[in-house]
Amino acid sequence: MGFSLADFSDRELVHVVTDLADDGWTLAKDVATRVGTHERNVTMRFAWMRRFGILEISKEPPTRWRLTKDGASMLHADRNYFKFGNLKDADLVHASHALTQRFARAAIPHQTMTRREWQRTFKR
């Protein structure tokens, strides 16, 4: 199995981290086993997510990972806040404008995860 953003989203990966977390922490090898890829693939993605404030790494061996406050806030966001499924095609431009205006004011971790969700959707 590949492990590109198109294959497995950061959002999905955050859910796996939470599912496997023991006292908030998890090992990359456990996540790799769950999603069917190599530990190296997971570690590389985790390093990226750490750089942008989604995950943090343990200070003592063994190397473990957990969600930061920003990472956890995305996991527990109110998914019912917007109901875009009922938008007419003609409304999408206005909805996109409103979303991008709000996006510009978001914290960097939230901007990054949002941008990557768009990239994954359009496989860019």
Secondary structure, 3 states (H helix, E strand, C coil): CCCCCCCCCHHHHHHHHHHHCECCEECHHHHHHHHCCCHHHHHHHHHHHHHCCCEEECCCCCCCEEECHHHHHHHCCCCCCCCHHHCCHHHHHHHHHHHHHHHCCCCHHHHHHHHHHHHHHHCC
